[in-house]
Amino acid sequence: MTIDLTAPFQAEPPHGYRRNVGIMLLNRDGLAFVGRRIDTVEHAWQMPQGGIDAGEAPAEAALRELEEEVGTARAEILAETPGWLSYDLPTELAGNLWKGRWKGQAQKWFAMRFTGSDQDISIDTKHPEFSTWRWVARAELPDLIVPFKRPVYEAVLSVLEPRLKLIGL
């Protein structure tokens, strides 16, 4: 029996969802970067993510967002998801974020190898997103994220893990 790991992914972002990228930044030990968001629940951690600008390719957006949120460009893209994953915002957030324009986000995810050292990371950026950060085992990621994004993290791990294992991460 073959399992289709691309099943939850869509070829194109659905209408009504903000186009976005997510970044699984991995250090040399294969641990993933997570930051605790400044603007949400105190114990909610997430990997970097951000919107795609008009005319910008998803890979370009991922590299830009990495620098904007983590303060470093010291990374190389290793893999990407085969399509888009979307999630709906909870009702209490939907009307407040983005002036109610979007139902949620459609994300293209990238696994990146961090090529710098911890000293190259600076979350004290022009528009800070995180109050603190740390490296965690990838298996911990779904438990750290807010519940409405958990299925996205599980799908990202299901499709990227086999690829990362092939390259020794």
C-alpha positions in Angstrom: 0.0 0.0 0.0 1.4 3.4 -1.0 0.6 6.5 1.0 0.2 9.7 -1.0 2.1 12.3 1.0 0.9 15.1 -1.4 -2.8 14.5 -0.6 -3.3 17.5 1.7 -1.4 19.9 -0.7 -3.2 22.0 -3.3 -1.7 22.9 -6.7 -2.7 26.6 -6.2 -3.6 28.7 -3.2 -7.4 28.7 -2.8 -9.4 31.9 -3.3 -9.8 34.0 -0.2 -6.6 32.8 1.5 -3.5 35.0 1.9 -0.4 33.6 0.1 2.3 32.8 2.5 5.6 30.9 3.0 6.8 28.9 6.0 10.4 28.1 6.8 11.7 25.1 8.6 15.2 26.3 9.4 17.5 23.5 10.5 20.8 23.7 12.2 23.7 21.2 11.7 22.1 18.8 14.3 18.8 18.8 12.4 17.0 20.8 15.0 14.4 23.3 13.9 14.3 27.0 14.8 11.2 28.1 16.6 10.3 31.5 18.0 7.7 32.6 20.5 5.5 35.1 18.9 5.2 38.6 20.5 1.6 39.0 19.6 -0.1 35.7 20.6 -0.5 33.3 23.4 2.4 33.3 25.8 3.5 29.7 25.2 2.8 29.6 21.4 5.9 28.9 19.4 6.2 28.7 15.6 8.6 28.5 12.7 9.1 31.6 10.7 6.5 32.5 8.1 5.3 35.5 6.2 3.4 36.9 3.2 4.4 36.7 -0.4 4.7 40.1 -2.0 3.2 40.8 -5.5 5.4 39.4 -8.2 7.6 37.5 -5.7 8.3 33.8 -6.1 7.7 31.7 -3.0 11.4 30.8 -2.7 12.3 34.5 -2.8 9.7 35.3 -0.2 11.0 32.5 2.1 14.6 33.9 1.9 13.3 37.5 2.5 11.1 36.4 5.4 14.0 34.5 7.0 16.0 37.7 7.0 13.1 39.9 8.2 12.1 37.6 11.1 15.3 35.8 12.1 17.8 38.5 11.1 19.9 36.2 9.0 20.3 35.3 5.3 22.7 32.4 6.2 20.7 29.5 4.8 20.2 27.4 1.7 17.0 25.8 0.5 17.0 22.0 0.8 13.4 21.1 -0.1 10.0 22.5 -0.5 6.5 21.2 -0.2 4.8 19.9 -3.4 2.0 22.4 -3.2 0.1 24.7 -0.8 -1.4 24.0 2.6 -4.1 26.2 3.9 -5.6 26.8 7.3 -8.6 28.9 8.4 -8.2 31.5 11.1 -10.3 31.0 14.2 -13.4 33.2 14.2 -12.0 35.5 16.9 -9.0 36.3 14.8 -10.5 36.3 11.3 -12.1 39.7 11.6 -9.1 41.4 13.2 -6.2 40.2 11.1 -5.7 41.8 7.7 -8.9 43.8 8.2 -11.0 40.7 7.6 -9.8 40.3 4.0 -8.7 36.7 4.3 -10.3 33.5 5.6 -6.8 32.2 6.5 -3.5 31.5 4.9 -2.3 29.2 2.1 1.4 28.3 2.7 4.2 26.9 0.6 6.9 25.5 3.0 10.6 25.3 2.6 13.2 23.3 4.6 16.5 25.3 4.8 19.9 24.4 6.1 21.2 27.1 8.5 24.8 27.8 7.4 25.7 30.3 10.1 26.2 30.1 13.9 23.7 31.0 16.6 25.4 34.5 16.8 24.1 35.1 13.2 20.6 35.0 14.5 19.0 38.3 15.6 15.3 38.4 16.3 15.6 42.1 17.3 14.7 43.1 13.7 13.1 46.2 12.3 9.6 44.7 12.9 10.2 41.9 15.5 7.9 38.9 15.4 9.5 36.8 18.2 10.3 37.5 21.8 12.7 34.6 22.2 13.8 31.6 20.1 15.3 28.1 20.4 16.2 25.0 18.5 13.9 22.0 19.0 13.6 18.4 17.7 11.3 18.3 14.6 9.0 15.8 16.3 8.1 18.5 18.9 6.9 21.0 16.3 3.2 20.1 16.2 2.9 20.3 20.0 4.4 23.8 20.1 2.2 25.5 17.5 -1.3 26.9 18.2 -4.0 24.2 17.6 -5.5 25.7 14.4 -2.1 25.4 12.6 -1.2 21.9 13.9 -2.5 20.0 10.8 -0.3 22.2 8.6 2.8 21.4 10.7 1.9 17.7 10.7 1.5 17.7 6.9 4.8 19.6 6.4 6.6 17.1 8.6 5.0 14.1 6.8 6.2 15.3 3.4 9.6 16.9 4.3 10.9 14.3 6.8 11.6 11.6 4.2 13.5 14.1 2.1 15.5 15.4 5.0 16.4 11.8 6.1 17.8 11.2 2.6 20.3 14.0 3.0 21.2 13.0 6.5 19.3 15.5 8.6 
